[in-house]
């Protein structure tokens, strides 16, 4: 195989193609929290979003979250037609995309461009209703939730079309979290009935517009990940609490695993005071890395957690990534 550029490796990952080395962030630019349109408030300040939901800044996690000390916008799912106001996307000044987000400065020659696209159907439901009320609505008023999801995704896909037209990304990072540390928020069959068809709609339209689809969904959701390839998802941006090697086999190596290394493990061991050494971290990271990287379709996602253990972890993964696919045993047969 010829030597690839970092951008070529990144795009090959999302296209489920072989690579000569591990894909890394060197070949990918991600625009987090675009500011030229405001589906939710400034991520460092909080405020009120397009749908009237109030958010507050949480300094402990350096992020914003819905302010549930406020009354929910939607108290009864059966009232969504009268209460929920879908923003007029044509009233937004899309000509300011360049002025505000400076997309002409992105190094598109050397980096694939991925844009963050937040708040899928379940996230928007619980932001409007509050988390407990949203979960109850899924059970007590499934038909109304389905109708709301249909209307919301009609609007969401129109927003997607605007974002793709004006930002021109290579990859769309679509957000909708479905799980906790231990399992999904809801029964997988409910996900299949209510959410899966809506995600397929988004994937299909994204592909029609020539853009790759990266499904961001946190939590332990491995009970539904094997179904991602059948609805066309190109990659899953997920968490290490899921069994990545098992899921690669379950998906037939047809789904890119854009996932974090096991931050929780190393941070917990370091905080436990058991004397975790650099050699310990490197040894454990290597073992995890080779299991996850086998057969391609693996792109580790690095986050600034854990202090010195994170620095060592990233360094070791990048070293291993240079040679992992030189060994035929690690390549897809």
C-alpha positions as CSV (number, residue, x, y, z in Angstrom):
1,X,0.0,0.0,0.0
2,X,1.3,3.5,-0.9
3,X,2.0,6.0,1.9
4,X,-1.1,8.0,2.6
5,X,-1.5,11.6,3.9
6,X,-3.1,12.2,7.3
7,X,-6.2,13.6,5.5
8,X,-6.4,10.5,3.3
9,X,-6.3,8.2,6.3
10,X,-9.0,10.1,8.0
11,X,-11.3,10.0,5.0
12,X,-10.5,6.3,4.4
13,X,-11.6,5.6,8.0
14,X,-15.0,7.1,7.5
15,X,-15.3,5.4,4.1
16,X,-14.4,2.0,5.6
17,X,-11.3,1.6,3.5
18,X,-7.8,0.2,4.4
19,X,-5.2,2.6,5.7
20,X,-1.4,2.3,5.9
21,X,-1.2,3.8,9.4
22,X,-3.6,4.6,12.2
23,X,-5.9,7.6,11.4
24,X,-5.3,10.5,13.8
25,X,-6.4,14.0,14.5
26,X,-3.5,15.3,12.4
27,X,-5.7,14.7,9.3
28,X,-9.0,15.9,10.8
29,X,-10.3,19.3,11.7
30,X,-13.5,19.3,13.9
31,X,-15.5,22.5,14.3
32,X,-17.1,22.1,17.7
33,X,-19.9,24.4,18.7
34,X,-20.3,26.5,15.5
35,X,-21.3,30.0,16.5
36,X,-22.9,31.3,13.3
37,X,-26.2,29.6,14.1
38,X,-27.6,29.1,17.5
39,X,-29.6,25.9,18.1
40,X,-28.2,26.1,21.6
41,X,-26.5,29.0,23.5
42,X,-22.9,29.9,23.7
43,X,-21.1,26.9,25.3
44,X,-19.2,29.1,27.7
45,X,-22.1,31.2,29.0
46,X,-25.5,29.5,28.7
47,X,-28.7,31.4,27.9
48,X,-31.9,30.5,26.0
49,X,-31.9,28.3,22.9
50,X,-34.0,28.4,19.7
51,X,-36.7,26.4,21.3
52,X,-37.0,28.5,24.5
53,X,-35.0,26.1,26.7
54,X,-32.9,27.8,29.3
55,X,-29.3,26.5,29.7
56,X,-26.7,27.3,32.4
57,X,-22.9,27.0,32.4
58,X,-21.5,24.3,34.6
59,X,-17.9,25.3,35.5
60,X,-17.1,21.9,37.0
61,X,-17.4,20.3,33.5
62,X,-16.8,23.4,31.5
63,X,-20.0,23.0,29.5
64,X,-23.6,24.1,29.4
65,X,-26.6,22.0,30.3
66,X,-30.4,22.6,30.4
67,X,-31.4,24.4,33.6
68,X,-33.9,22.2,35.2
69,X,-34.5,24.6,38.1
70,X,-36.7,26.3,35.4
71,X,-40.1,25.0,34.3
72,X,-40.0,22.8,31.2
73,X,-41.0,24.3,27.9
74,X,-43.2,21.2,27.2
75,X,-45.0,19.6,30.2
76,X,-47.3,17.2,28.3
77,X,-46.1,15.5,25.1
78,X,-49.7,15.6,23.8
79,X,-49.4,19.4,23.7
80,X,-46.3,19.5,21.5
81,X,-48.2,20.8,18.4
82,X,-49.4,23.9,20.3
83,X,-46.3,24.5,22.4
84,X,-43.2,23.7,20.4
85,X,-42.2,26.4,18.0
86,X,-39.8,25.3,15.3
87,X,-37.4,28.1,14.4
88,X,-37.6,29.6,10.9
89,X,-34.3,28.6,9.3
90,X,-34.8,31.0,6.4
91,X,-34.9,34.0,8.8
92,X,-31.4,33.2,10.0
93,X,-28.6,35.2,8.3
94,X,-26.5,32.3,6.9
95,X,-24.3,34.8,5.0
96,X,-22.5,35.4,8.3
97,X,-21.0,31.9,8.5
98,X,-17.7,33.0,7.2
99,X,-17.6,36.2,9.3
100,X,-18.3,34.3,12.5
101,X,-16.8,30.9,12.1
102,X,-14.0,31.7,9.7
103,X,-14.4,28.5,7.7
104,X,-12.1,29.8,4.9
105,X,-9.3,29.5,7.3
106,X,-9.7,25.7,7.7
107,X,-6.8,23.8,6.1
108,X,-9.0,21.7,3.8
109,X,-6.0,20.7,1.7
110,X,-4.4,18.8,4.6
111,X,-7.4,18.0,6.8
112,X,-10.8,16.5,6.4
113,X,-13.5,18.8,7.8
114,X,-16.0,17.5,10.4
115,X,-18.7,19.7,11.9
116,X,-20.5,19.1,15.2
117,X,-24.3,18.9,14.8
118,X,-26.0,18.7,18.2
119,X,-29.3,17.6,19.7
120,X,-30.9,14.7,17.9
121,X,-34.5,13.6,18.5
122,X,-34.2,12.1,22.0
123,X,-31.9,14.9,23.3
124,X,-34.3,17.6,22.0
125,X,-37.2,15.8,23.6
126,X,-35.7,15.7,27.1
127,X,-34.4,19.2,26.8
128,X,-38.0,20.4,26.2
129,X,-39.6,18.2,28.8
130,X,-37.0,17.4,31.4
131,X,-35.3,13.9,31.5
132,X,-37.8,12.0,33.7
133,X,-40.8,13.4,31.8
134,X,-39.3,12.5,28.5
135,X,-38.6,8.9,29.5
136,X,-42.2,8.6,30.8
137,X,-43.5,10.0,27.6
138,X,-41.7,7.3,25.6
139,X,-43.7,4.7,27.5
140,X,-47.1,6.3,28.1
141,X,-47.5,8.3,24.8
142,X,-45.4,6.5,22.2
143,X,-47.6,7.7,19.3
144,X,-47.3,11.3,20.3
145,X,-43.5,11.0,20.7
146,X,-43.4,9.4,17.2
147,X,-45.3,12.3,15.7
148,X,-43.1,14.8,17.5
149,X,-40.0,13.0,16.3
150,X,-41.3,13.1,12.7
151,X,-41.9,16.9,12.8
152,X,-38.6,17.5,14.6
153,X,-36.6,15.5,12.1
154,X,-38.3,17.3,9.2
155,X,-36.9,20.5,10.7
156,X,-33.6,19.0,11.7
157,X,-33.0,17.7,8.2
158,X,-33.7,21.2,6.8
159,X,-31.2,22.5,9.2
160,X,-28.7,19.9,8.1
161,X,-29.2,21.0,4.5
162,X,-28.4,24.6,5.5
163,X,-25.3,23.6,7.5
164,X,-24.0,21.4,4.6
165,X,-24.7,24.2,2.1
166,X,-22.9,26.9,3.9
167,X,-20.2,25.1,5.8
168,X,-19.4,22.4,3.2
169,X,-18.1,19.7,5.6
170,X,-16.7,16.3,4.6
171,X,-18.3,14.7,7.7
172,X,-21.3,15.5,9.9
173,X,-21.1,14.6,13.6
174,X,-24.7,14.0,14.5
175,X,-25.4,13.9,18.3
176,X,-28.0,11.9,20.2
177,X,-27.0,10.2,23.5
178,X,-28.8,7.0,24.4
179,X,-27.1,5.4,27.3
180,X,-25.7,5.5,30.8
181,X,-22.5,3.9,32.2
182,X,-24.3,0.6,32.4
183,X,-26.9,0.3,29.7
184,X,-29.3,2.2,27.5
185,X,-31.8,4.8,28.8
186,X,-34.6,2.8,27.2
187,X,-35.4,-0.6,25.8
188,X,-33.7,-1.3,22.5
189,X,-37.0,-2.2,20.9
190,X,-38.3,1.2,21.7
191,X,-35.2,2.7,20.1
192,X,-35.9,0.6,17.0
193,X,-39.4,1.8,16.7
194,X,-38.9,5.5,17.6
195,X,-35.3,6.6,17.0
196,X,-33.7,4.2,14.5
197,X,-36.0,5.3,11.6
198,X,-35.3,8.9,12.3
199,X,-31.5,8.5,12.3
200,X,-31.8,6.6,9.0
201,X,-33.7,9.6,7.5
202,X,-30.8,11.9,8.6
203,X,-28.1,9.4,7.3
204,X,-29.8,9.1,3.9
205,X,-30.1,12.8,3.3
206,X,-26.6,13.4,4.5
207,X,-25.3,10.9,2.0
208,X,-27.5,12.3,-0.8
209,X,-25.6,15.6,-0.2
210,X,-22.2,13.9,-0.4
211,X,-21.3,14.0,3.3
212,X,-20.2,11.2,5.6
213,X,-22.1,10.5,8.8
214,X,-20.4,10.2,12.2
215,X,-23.0,9.1,14.9
216,X,-22.1,10.5,18.3
217,X,-23.9,8.6,21.0
218,X,-22.5,8.3,24.5
219,X,-23.2,5.5,27.0
220,X,-23.1,1.8,26.9
221,X,-25.3,1.2,23.9
222,X,-23.7,-1.9,22.5
223,X,-27.1,-3.6,22.2
224,X,-28.0,-1.4,19.2
225,X,-24.6,-0.6,17.6
226,X,-24.6,-3.8,15.5
227,X,-27.6,-2.3,13.6
228,X,-25.8,0.9,12.7
229,X,-24.4,-0.3,9.3
230,X,-27.9,-1.4,8.1
231,X,-29.1,2.2,8.3
232,X,-25.9,3.5,6.6
233,X,-24.0,5.1,9.6
234,X,-20.4,5.4,8.5
235,X,-18.8,5.7,11.9
236,X,-19.8,5.7,15.6
237,X,-18.3,8.3,18.0
238,X,-18.7,6.3,21.2
239,X,-17.2,5.4,24.5
240,X,-14.6,2.8,25.6
241,X,-17.1,1.3,28.1
242,X,-18.5,-0.7,25.2
243,X,-16.7,-3.9,24.0
244,X,-15.1,-2.5,20.8
245,X,-13.5,-5.7,19.4
246,X,-16.8,-7.5,19.9
247,X,-18.7,-4.8,18.2
248,X,-16.3,-4.7,15.2
249,X,-17.0,-8.4,14.7
250,X,-20.8,-7.9,15.2
251,X,-20.8,-5.2,12.6
252,X,-18.8,-7.2,10.1
253,X,-16.1,-4.5,10.2
254,X,-18.5,-2.2,8.3
255,X,-18.6,0.5,11.0
256,X,-15.8,2.9,11.8
257,X,-15.1,3.0,15.6
258,X,-14.3,6.6,16.4
259,X,-14.0,5.9,20.1
260,X,-12.1,7.0,23.2
261,X,-9.4,4.9,24.8
262,X,-10.2,3.6,28.3
263,X,-9.8,6.9,30.1
264,X,-11.9,5.8,33.1
265,X,-9.6,2.9,33.8
266,X,-6.4,4.9,33.9
267,X,-7.8,7.9,35.7
268,X,-9.3,5.6,38.4
269,X,-6.1,3.6,38.8
270,X,-4.1,6.8,39.1
271,X,-6.5,8.3,41.7
272,X,-6.5,5.0,43.7
273,X,-3.0,5.7,44.9
274,X,-1.8,2.2,43.9
275,X,1.4,3.6,42.4
276,X,0.5,3.4,38.7
277,X,3.7,3.8,36.7
278,X,4.4,5.0,33.2
279,X,5.4,1.5,32.2
280,X,2.1,0.2,33.6
281,X,0.1,2.7,31.4
282,X,2.1,2.0,28.3
283,X,1.7,-1.8,28.7
284,X,-2.0,-1.7,29.3
285,X,-2.6,0.9,26.5
286,X,-0.7,-1.3,24.0
287,X,-2.8,-4.3,24.9
288,X,-6.0,-2.4,24.5
289,X,-4.8,-0.7,21.3
290,X,-4.0,-3.8,19.4
291,X,-7.3,-5.4,20.2
292,X,-9.2,-2.3,19.1
293,X,-7.1,-1.6,16.0
294,X,-7.2,-5.1,14.4
295,X,-9.0,-5.1,11.1
296,X,-8.9,-1.3,10.5
297,X,-12.0,0.8,11.1
298,X,-10.5,2.3,14.3
299,X,-9.8,6.0,15.0
300,X,-9.0,6.8,18.7
301,X,-10.6,10.0,19.9
302,X,-8.4,11.8,22.4
303,X,-9.9,14.0,25.1
304,X,-8.0,16.1,27.8
305,X,-8.7,13.8,30.7
306,X,-6.5,12.4,33.4
307,X,-3.4,14.5,33.5
308,X,-0.1,12.6,32.9
309,X,-1.7,9.3,32.2
310,X,-3.5,10.8,29.2
311,X,-0.2,12.2,27.8
312,X,1.4,8.8,28.1
313,X,-1.6,7.1,26.6
314,X,-1.7,9.3,23.6
315,X,2.0,9.0,23.0
316,X,1.9,5.2,23.2
317,X,-1.1,4.9,20.8
318,X,0.5,7.2,18.3
319,X,3.7,5.1,18.4
320,X,1.9,1.9,17.9
321,X,-0.3,3.4,15.2
322,X,2.8,4.0,13.0
323,X,3.4,0.3,12.5
324,X,0.2,-1.5,13.4
325,X,-0.9,-2.2,9.8
326,X,2.6,-3.2,8.7
327,X,1.7,-6.6,10.3
328,X,-0.7,-8.6,8.1
329,X,-2.2,-10.1,11.2
330,X,-3.7,-6.7,12.1
331,X,-5.1,-6.1,8.6
332,X,-8.5,-7.2,7.4
333,X,-8.3,-10.4,5.5
